[in-house]
Amino acid sequence: MFQDENNRRYCVELQLGKTDESHIIRTIEYWDLEKKRYPQYEHVAVIIAEDITSRFLNVISLFNSHIPIIAIQMNAIKFENQIGLQFITVLDETALQNYNEDEEQELQISVDRNYWEEKAPKEIVILTDKLLSIIHNNIDRDIKLKYNKFYIGLERNGLINNFVTFKPRKMNIIIQPKLERNSDYDTMIENTGLDFLDYSVRDGRYRIKLTEEDIETHEELLVQLFKDSEEYYNN
């Protein structure tokens, strides 16, 4: 198991020799186990072998459209009296083509505000109220917070409307607006000096870390992101 600076976890299965059926099954089982054990993290399955044959590469590609999976071929290279390892990515992670975000979120476990106030400091949970106020003042006053076990989403008239979701942490809050990635958004976010964590290809969301000061200082940017994400999500 490896974890990058964006808290994305990589479930790695390493095999000597050629890829086989059991290797693929173990990789997926390991990914599924860790995903269920730590659902607050984004998980990617990684399969590494000395030889990934075309037959099994086709099989892995089929899974890749439903499961975030990376296939890496590892080769030993001899140079003079030394042995080195060369890693070649033969299949990279792709967006989940059949991923239906609304269906998944309908299955999420609903909780109440007390759950989040026990999970994160109250002053951080209160930031969701400040962000909701921005939404009320600029988009729609009928939108409400919807408390789920792994994130705080939005609803309108009892229907899920997660054009942006929130994840309170101990020191800050992560906002996740639903937007198609482009260089204009990247530049706009980075130029403000906000903590731009990453863009989730799987979910189609930007991930930005905010403090209370960030919300007050960069409200204009947040208004634009929320307006654009609401239009993108609902059209």
N, C-alpha and C positions, 0 to 999 in steps of 0.2 A: 504494500500500500504506500503510495506517495501522495503528497499534497502540495499544490503550487501556491504562489503568493495570493491567489484569488480564492483560496479555500476549495478549489475543485480537487476532488480525490480521484486517483487513478488506481484501479484494481488490476494489478499486473500478474499475469500467469506466464512463467518462463519454461520452455521445454527444449531439451537438446534434440537435435535431429529434425525430422520432418514433422509438420503439423498433422495431427490425426483427429479423429472424432472426439476422443476423450479429452483432448487438449481444449477443443472449442467448448465442450460442455462444462468443463471445470472453470473456464474463464467466465462464462455466463453465470454459472452458479455462484462464483465468488463475487461478481458484480452485484447480483441480485441480493445476496446475503448482506453485503455491506450497505447497499442502498436501503434495505429494510431496517438495518441496525442503526444507521445514522441518516435519516431522511432529510435532515436539515442541510445536508451537503449535496452538491451535484457530483455524481459519480460517472466515471468513464471506464469502460472495460478495455484492457490492453493485453493483446496476445503477442508473445515474442517467441520466435523459433528460428532455428538455423536455416530451415527451408520451408517456405510457405508455398506449396504447390498451387498451380492454377485451379485445380479441382476444389481445394479447400478455400482458396481465395474467393471463388464464386459463392461458396456457402457463407463465408464470413460477410461478404457484400450484402447478402440477403438479410442477415441479422442487422447490418449496419443501418438499414432504412428504418429500423424500429428501436434499436439499442445503440447508444453512443459507444462505438467500438473502434479501436485503432489496432492495426496489424503491423508489426515491425519484424523485419528479417535481420538476423544478427549473423555476421560473418567474421571469422578469425583471419587476420592478415599478418603474414610474417614479413618483417622488415629487418634485414641483417640478422641479428641474434635476438630480436625482440618480437613479441607477439602482441598485436593490437586488435581491438574489436571495432568493427564498423556496423553501425545501425542504420538501416534504410527503412523508412516508412513507406510501406506498399499500399496501405489503406488508411486514410485519415478519417477522423470523425466527420460525419455529415449531419445536417439537420434532419430531425425525425419527420419523414414525409407524411406519416399517418398520425402524427401527434395531434390530438384534439384537446386543447387546453381546457376548454369549458367542461368537457366530460370528466376530465381528471379532477378539476377543482370541485365539481359537484360531489365527488366521493370523499373530499377532504373532511376530516373530523372537525365539527364546529365546537368552539369553546366560547368562553365569555371574556370580558375585559380583565377580570381578576386573574385569569390564567396568565395573561401577558404581564400583568403588574407583579406577579410572583416570579416570572421568568426573567424579566428585565426591570431595571429601576423605573419607578413611576414617572420620574421626570423625562425619561426617554419615551415611554409610552405616550405621554402628553404631546410629544412632537407629532404624533399621528393626528391629533386634534388640530394642530397648527396647519398641517398639510391639508387636512380636510377643509379647513376654513378657506384656504387658497382655492380649492376646488369649488366650494360653495360660492365664493365671490366672483369667480371667473368662468365657471362652466355650468353647474347645475346644483341647486340647493336641495334637490331630492336625493342626492347620493349620500349613502351612509357607509360607515365602516362595517365590515363583516369579519368577525374574529374566527380564524381557523387555527389549527394546532401548529402549523409550520409557517404561517405568514398571516398578515392582516390584509384583507382584500377590500373590495368595494361592492356595493349592491345598489340598484336603483329600482324602487317599487317591488322589492322582493326578488329581483332577478340579478344574477351575477353580472358585474360590469367591471371586471378587473383590468381596466386600461393602465392602471398602475397598482402595484402591490408594495407592502411595507414589511420590513423585518427589523424590529427593534433589537438592538444588541446592548451590551453592558455600558458602552461609552457613546454610542451613536445609533443612527438608524439607516438602514439601506433601503433606498427607493428603487423600484424596478419598473420603469415605464415601458410599455409595449410599443416598439417602434422598429421600422426597418432601418438597419444600420447604414449610415452614409458618412462621408467625410465631414459634411457640414455640422452634423450633430457632434461628431468626435471633437472637432476643433472648438466648437462652441463650449462644450463641457470642459475641455482641457484648458482653454484660455481663462476660465474663471478661477482656476486653481482648485476646483473641487476634487475630491478623491474618487476618480473614475476607476472602479474596480475592473470591470470587463464588460464584454457583450456576450450574452448567452445565445449562441446560435440555436440551441435546442428550443429555447423558450421565445426567442425573438425579442429579448429585453435587454436594455441597458441596466447596469448595476452601479449605483452611485451611492457613496457613503456620505451622510450628512450629519452635522452637529446643529444645535439650536442656532448658533451664530451663522452657519451657512444658510439656514432657512431665511433668516432675517436679511442677510446681505444679498442673497441671490434669488429673491422672490420673483423678479422679472423673468429670469431664466426658467424657474420652476413652472411659472404660468405657461410659458411657451411649450415646454416639454409636456405638461399635462394636457394642454389643448391639442397638441399634435397627436399625442398618444390616444386620447379619447376619440379623435376623428379616425385615426388609423384602426383602432380596435373595433369600432362600431360600423365601419364601412367595408 
